[in-house]
Amino acid sequence: MSERGPRERMVFSAAQLIRRDGVASTGMREVASHADAPRGSLQHYFPGGKEQLVNEAVDWAGRYAGNRVARFLTALPEPTPGGLFAEMVRQWTDEYERAGFAGGCPVAAATVDCAESTVSTREAAAAAFATWTAPVARALVDMGVPEERAGALATLMISTLEGAILMARAEQDVRALTTVARELGPLLDAAVRKGD
C-alpha cells in the first residue's frame, strides 16, 4: 500500500474498513489513520466529505472485483463457468479460513447501510455491481455461454456469492460458500453452447 499516494491509500483504507465495520461505523479519522495519511488531507482530497470517500471506495471495490475475473480465469487450466465461479468463491473461503470472518464485501456493506439514505452511494453501489458483472458476463460468452444468457448468469453468480458471504459471516463457517460453488457449478457449465 505504501507506493500509493495518500488519496489512493485513503480510498483503499475506506474500502477495507467498510467491509469490516460498515459505513456508519467507519469514521474519517479512522480512515486517515488506517491509511497513514494526514487528517488534514481528507478535506483536500474529499471536499464532498465522507459521502464522496465512501462512494469512491465503493467504486474502487467494483473495479477490483471486475479486475479479479481475469486473474481467476488464468488460474484455471481449462476455463469453465463453474470453474470461474469456484475461483470467485475460493477467494472468500481462503480469506475466511486464513483470517476469520470479520470482512465482507464493501459494496454490499455500503448498499445495506446507505441504499435508502444516500442516493449517490446507492448509485455508486449499483455502478460497482455493474462494473463487476460485465467482465463476468464477457468471460461467460468467451467460454461459450450464449450472449443472451451471460448477463443473467453473471448476475446469478454475483448475487449468489454475496448471499453466501453474508451467510458465512453469520454462521462463522464457510459451509454456505462451499455449498453454492458445488451446487451452482453444474448449472453454469450446462449453459455452455455445445459444438457450434
Protein Blocks (a to p, Z undefined) as FASTA:
>chain_A
ZZpcfklmmmmmmmmmmmmnojmlpcfklmmmmnopafklmmmmmmnlmmlmmmmmmmmm
mmmmmmmmmmmmmmpmbacfklmmmmmmmmmmmmmmmnojkbccfklmmmmmmmmmmmkl
mmmmmmmmmmmmmmmmmmmmmnopafklmmmmmmmmmmmmmmmmmmmmmnopaklmmmmm
mmmmmmmmmmpcghZZ
